[in-house]
């Protein structure tokens, strides 16, 4: 099997140490994480991890099964780039005089859909979103115009053919409702229960 880029989407409970436990699974298998993003999901109390790796499908399938064995992981999906809609965001800091005095810089920023976030006398910060190749191309082009600073976010992605995890969670709850929580009737009565 040939290696390719996969986007792994994990739905987890929001608990301390999840990033560490998940990254340990990757490091034990000697798999490099290209990109990692975590954020709240559409379901309240559930977090979403978006992880990008370069591996074979067989390795990714086994990896997702192992990740799902973690108690707090509710579901793990993996998809190719064709199966997801994805973006990365980038911020660029360039000298303001380069933007105002050089028309090619302005055209370049317009071509890539960059918009100004901060304009100061000494520098201007632009933001744009796109695929990694587009962001890399703009970064390379701006390097010729004294690019001061650059930062790119991790990938965020939505699965094309997914109806959302929230819907699946609701269907599961309807199919297998949780037992009603019953208060312990012996609570605060330990002196009467445990007497000798």
LOMAR-854954 format. One record per atom (N, C-alpha, C): residue number from 1; residue in three letters; x, y, z. Coordinates in nm, 3 decimals, m for minus. Layout:
num/residuo/c1/c2/c3
NUM/ALA/X/Y/Z
...
# end
This chain:
num/residuo/c1/c2/c3
1/UNK/0.083/m0.119/0.000
1/UNK/0.000/0.000/0.000
1/UNK/0.087/0.125/0.000
2/UNK/0.038/0.226/m0.068
2/UNK/0.112/0.350/m0.080
2/UNK/0.072/0.450/0.028
3/UNK/0.171/0.522/0.079
3/UNK/0.142/0.625/0.179
3/UNK/0.076/0.744/0.113
4/UNK/m0.018/0.805/0.184
4/UNK/m0.080/0.929/0.139
4/UNK/m0.124/1.009/0.261
5/UNK/m0.173/1.129/0.237
5/UNK/m0.215/1.214/0.347
5/UNK/m0.356/1.177/0.391
6/UNK/m0.373/1.160/0.523
6/UNK/m0.504/1.129/0.580
6/UNK/m0.537/1.232/0.687
7/UNK/m0.666/1.264/0.695
7/UNK/m0.716/1.350/0.802
7/UNK/m0.793/1.261/0.898
8/UNK/m0.749/1.256/1.022
8/UNK/m0.816/1.177/1.126
8/UNK/m0.899/1.273/1.210
9/UNK/m1.026/1.240/1.227
9/UNK/m1.117/1.321/1.308
9/UNK/m1.157/1.239/1.430
10/UNK/m1.130/1.293/1.548
10/UNK/m1.165/1.224/1.673
10/UNK/m1.268/1.306/1.748
11/UNK/m1.367/1.239/1.802
11/UNK/m1.463/1.303/1.892
11/UNK/m1.435/1.247/2.031
12/UNK/m1.406/1.337/2.126
12/UNK/m1.367/1.293/2.260
12/UNK/m1.441/1.373/2.366
13/UNK/m1.438/1.319/2.485
13/UNK/m1.481/1.397/2.601
13/UNK/m1.374/1.502/2.626
14/UNK/m1.411/1.612/2.686
14/UNK/m1.315/1.718/2.716
14/UNK/m1.250/1.688/2.850
15/UNK/m1.141/1.614/2.847
15/UNK/m1.075/1.580/2.973
15/UNK/m0.927/1.615/2.968
16/UNK/m0.871/1.637/3.085
16/UNK/m0.731/1.676/3.097
16/UNK/m0.641/1.561/3.051
17/UNK/m0.539/1.593/2.973
17/UNK/m0.441/1.494/2.931
17/UNK/m0.473/1.421/2.802
18/UNK/m0.586/1.454/2.736
18/UNK/m0.622/1.383/2.613
18/UNK/m0.518/1.401/2.504
19/UNK/m0.469/1.523/2.486
19/UNK/m0.370/1.547/2.380
19/UNK/m0.246/1.461/2.404
20/UNK/m0.202/1.455/2.528
20/UNK/m0.085/1.374/2.561
20/UNK/m0.105/1.226/2.534
21/UNK/m0.221/1.173/2.574
21/UNK/m0.247/1.031/2.553
21/UNK/m0.260/0.997/2.405
22/UNK/m0.324/1.086/2.331
22/UNK/m0.340/1.060/2.187
22/UNK/m0.206/1.071/2.116
23/UNK/m0.128/1.173/2.148
23/UNK/0.002/1.188/2.081
23/UNK/0.097/1.074/2.117
24/UNK/0.082/1.016/2.235
24/UNK/0.165/0.901/2.274
24/UNK/0.138/0.781/2.183
25/UNK/0.013/0.762/2.145
25/UNK/m0.021/0.651/2.054
25/UNK/0.053/0.668/1.922
26/UNK/0.060/0.792/1.871
26/UNK/0.131/0.818/1.746
26/UNK/0.281/0.799/1.763
27/UNK/0.337/0.851/1.872
27/UNK/0.482/0.843/1.890
27/UNK/0.528/0.698/1.913
28/UNK/0.447/0.617/1.982
28/UNK/0.485/0.475/2.001
28/UNK/0.493/0.401/1.868
29/UNK/0.411/0.442/1.773
29/UNK/0.412/0.379/1.641
29/UNK/0.507/0.450/1.545
30/UNK/0.577/0.552/1.595
30/UNK/0.672/0.630/1.516
30/UNK/0.604/0.695/1.395
31/UNK/0.485/0.753/1.420
31/UNK/0.410/0.824/1.317
31/UNK/0.418/0.973/1.348
32/UNK/0.462/1.050/1.250
32/UNK/0.475/1.195/1.267
32/UNK/0.339/1.261/1.243
33/UNK/0.299/1.348/1.334
33/UNK/0.176/1.426/1.317
33/UNK/0.213/1.553/1.240
34/UNK/0.156/1.568/1.121
34/UNK/0.182/1.686/1.037
34/UNK/0.110/1.809/1.092
35/UNK/m0.012/1.787/1.143
35/UNK/m0.095/1.898/1.189
35/UNK/m0.191/1.845/1.294
36/UNK/m0.216/1.926/1.399
36/UNK/m0.310/1.885/1.503
36/UNK/m0.391/2.006/1.548
37/UNK/m0.521/1.992/1.546
37/UNK/m0.611/2.098/1.591
37/UNK/m0.714/2.036/1.683
38/UNK/m0.748/2.107/1.788
38/UNK/m0.855/2.061/1.876
38/UNK/m0.947/2.179/1.905
39/UNK/m1.077/2.149/1.909
39/UNK/m1.175/2.255/1.932
39/UNK/m1.305/2.192/1.980
40/UNK/m1.396/2.273/2.033
40/UNK/m1.529/2.219/2.065
40/UNK/m1.596/2.172/1.936
41/UNK/m1.688/2.078/1.947
41/UNK/m1.761/2.029/1.830
41/UNK/m1.904/2.080/1.834
42/UNK/m1.985/2.030/1.742
42/UNK/m2.126/2.070/1.736
42/UNK/m2.207/2.012/1.852
43/UNK/m2.155/1.908/1.917
43/UNK/m2.224/1.847/2.031
43/UNK/m2.167/1.904/2.161
44/UNK/m2.254/1.949/2.249
44/UNK/m2.210/2.013/2.373
44/UNK/m2.129/1.915/2.459
45/UNK/m2.015/1.962/2.507
45/UNK/m1.930/1.880/2.593
45/UNK/m1.839/1.784/2.518
46/UNK/m1.848/1.781/2.387
46/UNK/m1.765/1.692/2.305
46/UNK/m1.664/1.776/2.228
47/UNK/m1.538/1.733/2.231
47/UNK/m1.432/1.803/2.158
47/UNK/m1.396/1.726/2.032
48/UNK/m1.343/1.800/1.936
48/UNK/m1.308/1.743/1.807
48/UNK/m1.159/1.765/1.782
49/UNK/m1.088/1.658/1.755
49/UNK/m0.947/1.664/1.717
49/UNK/m0.940/1.644/1.566
50/UNK/m0.859/1.724/1.498
50/UNK/m0.832/1.705/1.356
50/UNK/m0.682/1.685/1.344
51/UNK/m0.643/1.566/1.299
51/UNK/m0.502/1.529/1.294
51/UNK/m0.468/1.489/1.151
52/UNK/m0.357/1.541/1.100
52/UNK/m0.312/1.508/0.965
52/UNK/m0.184/1.427/0.974
53/UNK/m0.184/1.312/0.906
53/UNK/m0.064/1.228/0.900
53/UNK/m0.044/1.179/0.757
54/UNK/0.075/1.129/0.730
54/UNK/0.110/1.073/0.599
54/UNK/0.142/0.925/0.622
55/UNK/0.050/0.838/0.588
55/UNK/0.065/0.694/0.616
55/UNK/m0.014/0.610/0.515
56/UNK/m0.004/0.476/0.529
56/UNK/m0.084/0.386/0.447
56/UNK/m0.222/0.370/0.512
57/UNK/m0.321/0.330/0.432
57/UNK/m0.456/0.316/0.486
57/UNK/m0.463/0.209/0.594
58/UNK/m0.388/0.100/0.576
58/UNK/m0.390/m0.008/0.674
58/UNK/m0.341/0.041/0.811
59/UNK/m0.234/0.118/0.812
59/UNK/m0.179/0.172/0.937
59/UNK/m0.279/0.268/1.000
60/UNK/m0.342/0.353/0.918
60/UNK/m0.438/0.451/0.970
60/UNK/m0.560/0.382/1.028
61/UNK/m0.608/0.278/0.963
61/UNK/m0.725/0.203/1.013
61/UNK/m0.694/0.143/1.150
62/UNK/m0.578/0.078/1.163
62/UNK/m0.539/0.018/1.292
62/UNK/m0.518/0.125/1.399
63/UNK/m0.463/0.237/1.359
63/UNK/m0.440/0.348/1.451
63/UNK/m0.572/0.400/1.506
64/UNK/m0.672/0.418/1.420
64/UNK/m0.803/0.467/1.464
64/UNK/m0.869/0.368/1.560
65/UNK/m0.855/0.239/1.532
65/UNK/m0.912/0.138/1.624
65/UNK/m0.845/0.145/1.760
66/UNK/m0.714/0.164/1.761
66/UNK/m0.644/0.172/1.889
66/UNK/m0.683/0.300/1.964
67/UNK/m0.697/0.410/1.893
67/UNK/m0.736/0.536/1.957
67/UNK/m0.875/0.523/2.018
68/UNK/m0.967/0.454/1.951
68/UNK/m1.103/0.438/2.001
68/UNK/m1.108/0.356/2.130
69/UNK/m1.001/0.283/2.162
69/UNK/m0.997/0.206/2.286
69/UNK/m0.977/0.296/2.408
70/UNK/m0.935/0.421/2.385
70/UNK/m0.924/0.517/2.494
70/UNK/m1.063/0.542/2.549
71/UNK/m1.079/0.544/2.678
71/UNK/m1.211/0.556/2.741
71/UNK/m1.283/0.682/2.696
72/UNK/m1.212/0.795/2.688
72/UNK/m1.277/0.922/2.658
72/UNK/m1.299/0.947/2.509
73/UNK/m1.249/0.859/2.421
73/UNK/m1.267/0.876/2.277
73/UNK/m1.398/0.810/2.236
74/UNK/m1.488/0.889/2.179
74/UNK/m1.618/0.839/2.140
74/UNK/m1.616/0.777/2.000
75/UNK/m1.544/0.841/1.907
75/UNK/m1.538/0.790/1.770
75/UNK/m1.416/0.847/1.700
76/UNK/m1.356/0.766/1.611
76/UNK/m1.242/0.809/1.530
76/UNK/m1.273/0.779/1.383
77/UNK/m1.259/0.879/1.299
77/UNK/m1.278/0.864/1.155
77/UNK/m1.148/0.897/1.085
78/UNK/m1.125/0.838/0.967
78/UNK/m1.012/0.880/0.885
78/UNK/m1.061/0.899/0.742
79/UNK/m1.006/1.001/0.676
79/UNK/m1.048/1.035/0.541
79/UNK/m0.930/1.083/0.459
80/UNK/m0.940/1.063/0.327
80/UNK/m0.842/1.119/0.235
80/UNK/m0.877/1.266/0.212
81/UNK/m0.789/1.339/0.147
81/UNK/m0.814/1.481/0.120
81/UNK/m0.936/1.502/0.031
82/UNK/m0.967/1.405/m0.056
82/UNK/m1.083/1.417/m0.144
82/UNK/m1.214/1.403/m0.068
83/UNK/m1.210/1.344/0.050
83/UNK/m1.331/1.317/0.127
83/UNK/m1.362/1.425/0.232
84/UNK/m1.278/1.527/0.240
84/UNK/m1.299/1.633/0.338
84/UNK/m1.289/1.770/0.272
85/UNK/m1.354/1.866/0.333
85/UNK/m1.338/2.007/0.296
85/UNK/m1.247/2.064/0.404
86/UNK/m1.133/2.117/0.364
86/UNK/m1.037/2.162/0.464
86/UNK/m0.972/2.294/0.427
87/UNK/m0.925/2.360/0.531
87/UNK/m0.858/2.489/0.517
87/UNK/m0.752/2.501/0.626
88/UNK/m0.656/2.587/0.599
88/UNK/m0.561/2.632/0.700
88/UNK/m0.563/2.784/0.695
89/UNK/m0.531/2.848/0.804
89/UNK/m0.531/2.993/0.809
89/UNK/m0.388/3.040/0.832
90/UNK/m0.355/3.157/0.778
90/UNK/m0.220/3.209/0.794
90/UNK/m0.224/3.359/0.821
91/UNK/m0.124/3.405/0.898
91/UNK/m0.104/3.548/0.922
91/UNK/0.035/3.585/0.870
92/UNK/0.042/3.700/0.803
92/UNK/0.168/3.750/0.746
92/UNK/0.191/3.892/0.797
93/UNK/0.313/3.920/0.839
93/UNK/0.350/4.057/0.879
93/UNK/0.452/4.107/0.777
94/UNK/0.416/4.216/0.709
94/UNK/0.505/4.274/0.609
94/UNK/0.523/4.424/0.639
95/UNK/0.635/4.482/0.598
95/UNK/0.654/4.626/0.618
95/UNK/0.544/4.703/0.544
96/UNK/0.484/4.800/0.608
96/UNK/0.376/4.877/0.548
96/UNK/0.422/4.949/0.422
97/UNK/0.545/4.998/0.421
97/UNK/0.591/5.068/0.301
97/UNK/0.598/4.976/0.179
98/UNK/0.618/4.847/0.200
98/UNK/0.618/4.752/0.089
98/UNK/0.479/4.739/0.028
99/UNK/0.379/4.748/0.110
99/UNK/0.241/4.735/0.062
99/UNK/0.198/4.863/m0.009
100/UNK/0.231/4.978/0.050
100/UNK/0.183/5.105/m0.005
100/UNK/0.264/5.151/m0.127
101/UNK/0.392/5.115/m0.132
101/UNK/0.478/5.165/m0.240
101/UNK/0.493/5.067/m0.355
102/UNK/0.462/4.941/m0.334
102/UNK/0.484/4.841/m0.438
102/UNK/0.351/4.779/m0.480
103/UNK/0.306/4.811/m0.599
103/UNK/0.179/4.759/m0.652
103/UNK/0.178/4.606/m0.663
104/UNK/0.291/4.540/m0.697
104/UNK/0.287/4.393/m0.706
104/UNK/0.248/4.325/m0.574
105/UNK/0.287/4.384/m0.461
105/UNK/0.253/4.326/m0.331
105/UNK/0.102/4.333/m0.310
106/UNK/0.044/4.447/m0.341
106/UNK/m0.101/4.463/m0.326
106/UNK/m0.176/4.365/m0.416
107/UNK/m0.130/4.350/m0.541
107/UNK/m0.195/4.255/m0.634
107/UNK/m0.181/4.110/m0.583
108/UNK/m0.064/4.081/m0.531
108/UNK/m0.038/3.948/m0.478
108/UNK/m0.132/3.915/m0.363
109/UNK/m0.148/4.007/m0.271
109/UNK/m0.236/3.987/m0.156
109/UNK/m0.381/3.972/m0.202
110/UNK/m0.422/4.053/m0.300
110/UNK/m0.558/4.042/m0.354
110/UNK/m0.579/3.908/m0.424
111/UNK/m0.478/3.864/m0.497
111/UNK/m0.485/3.736/m0.570
111/UNK/m0.511/3.619/m0.475
112/UNK/m0.451/3.623/m0.357
112/UNK/m0.466/3.515/m0.260
112/UNK/m0.578/3.541/m0.159
113/UNK/m0.654/3.647/m0.178
113/UNK/m0.767/3.675/m0.091
113/UNK/m0.728/3.717/0.049
114/UNK/m0.609/3.775/0.063
114/UNK/m0.563/3.818/0.195
114/UNK/m0.630/3.951/0.232
115/UNK/m0.663/3.965/0.359
115/UNK/m0.722/4.090/0.406
115/UNK/m0.642/4.142/0.525
116/UNK/m0.638/4.274/0.536
116/UNK/m0.560/4.338/0.643
116/UNK/m0.629/4.320/0.777
117/UNK/m0.551/4.284/0.878
117/UNK/m0.600/4.269/1.014
117/UNK/m0.555/4.388/1.098
118/UNK/m0.429/4.427/1.081
118/UNK/m0.371/4.540/1.155
118/UNK/m0.286/4.621/1.058
119/UNK/m0.305/4.752/1.058
119/UNK/m0.222/4.840/0.976
119/UNK/m0.157/4.941/1.069
120/UNK/m0.023/4.938/1.072
120/UNK/0.054/5.033/1.152
120/UNK/0.154/5.102/1.060
121/UNK/0.219/5.204/1.111
121/UNK/0.318/5.275/1.028
121/UNK/0.434/5.184/0.987
122/UNK/0.477/5.098/1.079
122/UNK/0.594/5.014/1.052
122/UNK/0.561/4.879/0.989
123/UNK/0.444/4.821/1.016
123/UNK/0.409/4.693/0.954
123/UNK/0.258/4.679/0.937
124/UNK/0.221/4.585/0.851
124/UNK/0.081/4.550/0.827
124/UNK/0.069/4.399/0.840
125/UNK/m0.037/4.353/0.907
125/UNK/m0.062/4.210/0.923
125/UNK/m0.181/4.173/0.835
126/UNK/m0.161/4.069/0.754
126/UNK/m0.266/4.018/0.666
126/UNK/m0.303/3.877/0.708
127/UNK/m0.427/3.840/0.681
127/UNK/m0.470/3.702/0.706
127/UNK/m0.527/3.645/0.578
128/UNK/m0.512/3.514/0.562
128/UNK/m0.573/3.444/0.450
128/UNK/m0.599/3.300/0.492
129/UNK/m0.685/3.235/0.418
129/UNK/m0.715/3.093/0.442
129/UNK/m0.707/3.020/0.309
130/UNK/m0.668/2.895/0.315
130/UNK/m0.658/2.816/0.193
130/UNK/m0.590/2.684/0.220
131/UNK/m0.555/2.615/0.114
131/UNK/m0.482/2.490/0.127
131/UNK/m0.334/2.520/0.148
132/UNK/m0.262/2.424/0.200
132/UNK/m0.122/2.443/0.236
132/UNK/m0.040/2.494/0.118
133/UNK/m0.066/2.444/m0.002
133/UNK/0.010/2.484/m0.120
133/UNK/m0.008/2.632/m0.149
134/UNK/m0.132/2.682/m0.135
134/UNK/m0.160/2.824/m0.160
134/UNK/m0.089/2.912/m0.057
135/UNK/m0.094/2.869/0.069
135/UNK/m0.030/2.946/0.176
135/UNK/0.121/2.946/0.158
136/UNK/0.178/2.831/0.120
136/UNK/0.322/2.823/0.095
136/UNK/0.363/2.912/m0.022
137/UNK/0.280/2.916/m0.127
137/UNK/0.312/2.998/m0.244
137/UNK/0.312/3.146/m0.208
138/UNK/0.213/3.190/m0.129
138/UNK/0.209/3.330/m0.087
138/UNK/0.326/3.363/0.005
139/UNK/0.360/3.271/0.092
139/UNK/0.474/3.292/0.183
139/UNK/0.603/3.310/0.103
140/UNK/0.622/3.225/0.003
140/UNK/0.742/3.233/m0.081
140/UNK/0.746/3.364/m0.159
141/UNK/0.630/3.406/m0.210
141/UNK/0.624/3.532/m0.287
141/UNK/0.651/3.652/m0.196
142/UNK/0.595/3.651/m0.075
142/UNK/0.614/3.765/0.017
142/UNK/0.756/3.772/0.073
143/UNK/0.828/3.660/0.070
143/UNK/0.967/3.659/0.117
143/UNK/1.052/3.758/0.037
144/UNK/1.015/3.781/m0.089
144/UNK/1.089/3.875/m0.174
144/UNK/1.061/4.020/m0.134
145/UNK/0.956/4.042/m0.054
145/UNK/0.919/4.177/m0.013
145/UNK/0.937/4.197/0.138
146/UNK/1.043/4.141/0.191
146/UNK/1.081/4.160/0.332
146/UNK/0.976/4.109/0.430
147/UNK/0.926/3.990/0.410
147/UNK/0.831/3.928/0.503
147/UNK/0.896/3.926/0.641
148/UNK/0.829/3.988/0.739
148/UNK/0.885/3.998/0.874
148/UNK/0.854/3.873/0.954
149/UNK/0.728/3.830/0.948
149/UNK/0.685/3.717/1.030
149/UNK/0.571/3.643/0.960
150/UNK/0.562/3.513/0.986
150/UNK/0.460/3.429/0.925
150/UNK/0.420/3.319/1.023
151/UNK/0.291/3.289/1.031
151/UNK/0.244/3.176/1.112
151/UNK/0.124/3.113/1.041
152/UNK/0.118/2.980/1.046
152/UNK/0.008/2.907/0.983
152/UNK/m0.059/2.821/1.089
153/UNK/m0.192/2.811/1.081
153/UNK/m0.266/2.729/1.177
153/UNK/m0.264/2.582/1.134
154/UNK/m0.314/2.499/1.223
154/UNK/m0.333/2.359/1.189
154/UNK/m0.455/2.346/1.098
155/UNK/m0.468/2.233/1.035
155/UNK/m0.581/2.209/0.945
155/UNK/m0.711/2.199/1.024
156/UNK/m0.816/2.257/0.969
156/UNK/m0.951/2.233/1.016
156/UNK/m1.025/2.168/0.900
157/UNK/m1.109/2.069/0.929
157/UNK/m1.172/1.994/0.821
157/UNK/m1.311/1.948/0.860
158/UNK/m1.396/1.938/0.759
158/UNK/m1.530/1.883/0.773
158/UNK/m1.543/1.769/0.674
159/UNK/m1.597/1.657/0.718
159/UNK/m1.614/1.541/0.632
159/UNK/m1.731/1.567/0.538
160/UNK/m1.710/1.550/0.407
160/UNK/m1.812/1.581/0.307
160/UNK/m1.941/1.501/0.327
161/UNK/m1.929/1.370/0.343
161/UNK/m2.047/1.283/0.348
161/UNK/m2.094/1.254/0.489
162/UNK/m2.064/1.340/0.584
162/UNK/m2.104/1.318/0.722
162/UNK/m2.228/1.400/0.755
163/UNK/m2.318/1.340/0.833
163/UNK/m2.435/1.414/0.880
163/UNK/m2.409/1.477/1.016
164/UNK/m2.288/1.465/1.063
164/UNK/m2.249/1.524/1.190
164/UNK/m2.254/1.422/1.303
165/UNK/m2.162/1.437/1.394
165/UNK/m2.153/1.344/1.506
165/UNK/m2.270/1.362/1.602
166/UNK/m2.321/1.485/1.613
166/UNK/m2.430/1.514/1.705
166/UNK/m2.552/1.428/1.671
167/UNK/m2.582/1.413/1.542
167/UNK/m2.697/1.331/1.500
167/UNK/m2.676/1.185/1.540
168/UNK/m2.556/1.134/1.516
168/UNK/m2.526/0.994/1.553
168/UNK/m2.536/0.974/1.704
169/UNK/m2.491/1.072/1.779
169/UNK/m2.497/1.065/1.924
169/UNK/m2.642/1.059/1.971
170/UNK/m2.728/1.141/1.913
170/UNK/m2.871/1.142/1.949
170/UNK/m2.936/1.008/1.913
171/UNK/m2.903/0.954/1.794
171/UNK/m2.958/0.824/1.753
171/UNK/m2.916/0.715/1.850
172/UNK/m2.790/0.718/1.893
172/UNK/m2.740/0.619/1.988
172/UNK/m2.814/0.631/2.121
173/UNK/m2.833/0.754/2.168
173/UNK/m2.903/0.775/2.296
173/UNK/m3.047/0.726/2.289
174/UNK/m3.113/0.743/2.173
174/UNK/m3.250/0.696/2.158
174/UNK/m3.255/0.543/2.152
175/UNK/m3.157/0.482/2.084
175/UNK/m3.154/0.336/2.071
175/UNK/m3.117/0.268/2.203
176/UNK/m3.025/0.328/2.277
176/UNK/m2.980/0.271/2.404
176/UNK/m2.981/0.378/2.511
177/UNK/m3.099/0.410/2.563
177/UNK/m3.104/0.516/2.665
177/UNK/m3.028/0.475/2.791
178/UNK/m2.966/0.574/2.850
178/UNK/m2.890/0.549/2.972
178/UNK/m2.985/0.525/3.088
179/UNK/m2.941/0.442/3.182
179/UNK/m3.021/0.420/3.302
179/UNK/m3.033/0.552/3.376
180/UNK/m3.147/0.571/3.438
180/UNK/m3.169/0.693/3.515
180/UNK/m3.078/0.691/3.637
181/UNK/m3.019/0.803/3.666
181/UNK/m2.930/0.813/3.781
181/UNK/m3.015/0.809/3.907
182/UNK/m2.981/0.715/3.995
182/UNK/m3.055/0.701/4.121
182/UNK/m2.963/0.740/4.235
183/UNK/m3.013/0.825/4.321
183/UNK/m2.934/0.866/4.436
183/UNK/m2.914/0.746/4.529
184/UNK/m2.798/0.740/4.589
184/UNK/m2.770/0.634/4.683
184/UNK/m2.856/0.656/4.808
185/UNK/m2.943/0.560/4.837
185/UNK/m3.036/0.578/4.950
185/UNK/m2.965/0.571/5.084
186/UNK/m2.842/0.520/5.087
186/UNK/m2.767/0.509/5.211
186/UNK/m2.673/0.629/5.233
187/UNK/m2.673/0.722/5.137
187/UNK/m2.587/0.838/5.148
187/UNK/m2.623/0.917/5.274
188/UNK/m2.525/0.962/5.347
188/UNK/m2.542/1.038/5.472
188/UNK/m2.607/0.955/5.583
189/UNK/m2.609/0.822/5.571
189/UNK/m2.665/0.738/5.677
189/UNK/m2.563/0.631/5.720
190/UNK/m2.434/0.661/5.696
190/UNK/m2.333/0.560/5.725
190/UNK/m2.331/0.514/5.870
191/UNK/m2.363/0.603/5.962
191/UNK/m2.362/0.563/6.103
191/UNK/m2.468/0.456/6.131
192/UNK/m2.581/0.464/6.063
192/UNK/m2.689/0.366/6.085
192/UNK/m2.663/0.237/6.008
193/UNK/m2.596/0.246/5.894
193/UNK/m2.576/0.128/5.810
193/UNK/m2.458/0.045/5.858
194/UNK/m2.349/0.110/5.893
194/UNK/m2.228/0.038/5.925
194/UNK/m2.204/0.030/6.078
195/UNK/m2.303/m0.007/6.149
195/UNK/m2.285/m0.022/6.294
195/UNK/m2.254/m0.166/6.327
196/UNK/m2.188/m0.187/6.440
196/UNK/m2.156/m0.323/6.482
196/UNK/m2.226/m0.357/6.610
# end
